[in-house]
């Protein structure tokens, strides 16, 4: 069945006739509804299957704890060492403080100005920054050290406790994120 629907052109105020094929539209809507019903049915079957298996995965989202930057000493990259109360049952206070202090120490070494960083800056300027194609900067080396330290801490200390430290570089050096995963419920 073909029909014509009037349509006003907003720019000129004229009425324009548009040919609409209602049979193909009806078929498209029906196909869409059938697909949606099938998808919902599949989701329902999957949900029931998960419940029958004992629902091994917990539905509670992980707890995220953020340790913010400490700007009391200026804009240097230093993180607050105040122990968050949300980590009390999971991570000992000394472990948390040691980790944050070591990260702060590594960042202070990365931002340290010494003879080698000045020489690096002068040489890169004289070579039109082509020097950076040949060598790795001191800052980049220290960032790798920080990444390796955090990975080592995650593997040895935090992952066995169900906690993951997200590298501060992934958060724009604004915070250190601790993700606390819920403990799996024991099956009876």
C-alpha distance (Angstrom), angle and dihedral (degrees) to the residues before:
residue distance angle dihedral
X1 . . .
X2 3.79 . .
X3 3.75 123.4 .
X4 3.73 136.9 175.2
X5 3.75 120.8 -130.0
X6 3.80 119.3 -162.3
X7 3.76 115.5 -127.9
X8 3.78 128.2 -175.2
X9 3.77 119.6 -135.6
X10 3.82 104.0 -133.9
X11 3.80 93.8 -152.4
X12 3.79 99.9 52.2
X13 3.79 102.3 19.3
X14 3.84 90.8 -127.6
X15 3.77 123.3 139.4
X16 3.80 113.0 -117.5
X17 3.80 123.5 -164.8
X18 3.80 116.6 -136.3
X19 3.79 120.7 -165.7
X20 3.79 111.6 -134.0
X21 3.78 124.2 -169.6
X22 3.81 102.0 -149.2
X23 3.82 94.8 -176.3
X24 3.81 93.4 62.5
X25 3.82 90.7 42.8
X26 3.81 91.4 52.4
X27 3.80 91.0 48.9
X28 3.84 91.4 49.1
X29 3.81 92.3 50.1
X30 3.82 91.4 46.8
X31 3.84 91.5 49.3
X32 3.81 90.0 49.2
X33 3.82 92.3 50.7
X34 3.80 91.5 47.9
X35 3.81 91.2 51.2
X36 3.80 91.4 47.8
X37 3.82 92.3 49.3
X38 3.80 90.4 48.8
X39 3.81 91.9 49.3
X40 3.82 91.8 48.7
X41 3.80 90.4 48.1
X42 3.81 90.4 50.9
X43 3.80 90.5 49.3
X44 3.82 90.8 50.2
X45 3.80 92.1 49.8
X46 3.81 90.4 48.7
X47 3.83 91.4 49.3
X48 3.82 91.3 51.0
X49 3.80 90.6 47.8
X50 3.82 91.0 52.4
X51 3.81 91.3 50.2
X52 3.81 90.8 50.2
X53 3.81 91.0 52.2
X54 3.78 89.9 58.6
X55 3.80 95.6 -99.2
X56 3.79 95.3 -93.4
X57 3.79 93.1 -174.7
X58 3.77 115.0 71.9
X59 3.76 117.2 -129.4
X60 3.79 94.9 -145.6
X61 3.80 112.9 105.4
X62 3.79 119.2 -126.1
X63 3.79 118.3 -92.1
X64 3.80 114.0 -113.9
X65 3.80 119.4 -153.0
X66 3.81 118.8 -171.9
X67 3.79 124.6 -154.9
X68 3.80 106.1 -158.9
X69 3.78 129.3 -145.9
X70 3.79 117.0 -90.8
X71 3.80 109.5 -129.2
X72 3.82 96.2 176.3
X73 3.82 90.7 103.3
X74 3.80 96.3 44.6
X75 3.77 127.9 -94.3
X76 3.79 97.8 -36.9
X77 3.80 112.5 128.2
X78 3.78 102.7 -99.9
X79 3.80 128.0 141.8
X80 3.78 128.5 -142.4
X81 3.81 113.8 -99.3
X82 3.81 94.9 -157.5
X83 3.79 108.1 128.7
X84 3.85 111.4 -118.5
X85 3.80 113.4 -130.6
X86 3.82 91.0 -139.0
X87 3.82 89.6 68.8
X88 3.82 95.7 52.0
X89 3.80 97.2 103.0
X90 3.78 95.1 40.0
X91 3.82 111.5 39.0
X92 3.82 126.7 31.0
X93 3.80 115.4 -118.3
X94 3.83 93.6 -120.9
X95 3.81 92.7 52.5
X96 3.80 91.8 49.9
X97 3.82 92.9 47.1
X98 3.82 92.8 47.0
X99 3.81 91.1 50.7
X100 3.81 94.7 49.0
X101 3.82 92.6 44.3
X102 3.82 91.3 51.3
X103 3.84 91.1 48.6
X104 3.82 89.7 49.5
X105 3.80 90.0 49.5
X106 3.82 92.1 50.8
X107 3.81 91.5 49.3
X108 3.80 91.5 49.9
X109 3.81 89.4 52.2
X110 3.82 89.8 49.9
X111 3.80 92.7 52.8
X112 3.80 95.0 41.6
X113 3.80 115.7 125.3
X114 3.78 114.2 -140.9
X115 3.79 140.4 142.7
X116 3.81 94.1 -77.4
X117 3.82 94.1 52.5
X118 3.82 91.3 48.6
X119 3.81 90.7 48.5
X120 3.79 90.2 47.0
X121 3.81 90.5 52.0
X122 3.81 94.2 47.7
X123 3.81 94.2 47.0
X124 3.78 92.4 47.4
X125 3.80 90.7 50.9
X126 3.82 92.1 49.2
X127 3.81 92.0 49.8
X128 3.80 94.4 47.0
X129 3.82 89.1 -107.4
X130 3.81 90.1 -64.0
X131 3.80 86.0 123.4
X132 3.79 88.5 77.8
X133 3.80 89.2 64.9
X134 3.80 88.8 62.1
X135 3.80 104.8 36.9
X136 3.77 138.1 33.0
X137 3.79 116.8 -120.5
X138 3.78 122.6 -116.7
X139 3.81 89.2 -117.0
X140 3.82 92.2 53.7
X141 3.81 90.4 49.4
X142 3.79 91.2 52.1
X143 3.81 91.7 47.4
X144 3.81 88.0 55.9
X145 3.81 89.0 50.1
X146 3.81 90.1 52.4
X147 3.82 91.4 48.8
X148 3.80 91.3 49.6
X149 3.82 91.4 47.2
X150 3.81 92.5 51.1
X151 3.81 91.3 46.2
X152 3.82 90.4 50.3
X153 3.83 91.2 48.3
X154 3.80 90.5 49.5
X155 3.80 93.0 49.7
X156 3.79 97.9 43.8
X157 3.81 105.5 31.6
X158 3.79 116.6 8.5
X159 3.82 106.5 38.5
X160 3.84 93.6 56.6
X161 3.82 86.7 55.3
X162 3.82 93.2 49.5
X163 3.81 94.7 -106.3
X164 3.80 129.4 121.3
X165 3.80 125.9 -164.9
X166 3.80 113.3 -145.5
X167 3.79 112.7 -146.0
X168 3.81 111.6 -105.5
X169 3.83 89.5 -133.6
X170 3.81 88.1 68.3
X171 3.81 89.4 55.4
X172 3.80 95.5 48.7
X173 3.82 92.7 -100.7
X174 3.82 88.1 -73.7
X175 3.78 97.4 115.3
X176 3.78 146.6 -10.8
X177 3.78 110.9 -116.5
X178 3.80 120.9 -148.3
X179 3.81 112.3 -164.5
X180 3.81 112.4 -158.9
X181 3.80 111.7 -162.5
X182 3.80 118.2 -152.0
X183 3.76 115.8 -107.3
X184 3.81 112.6 -107.5
X185 3.77 114.0 -106.3
X186 3.78 113.6 -113.9
X187 3.80 116.5 -113.7
X188 3.81 117.7 -125.5
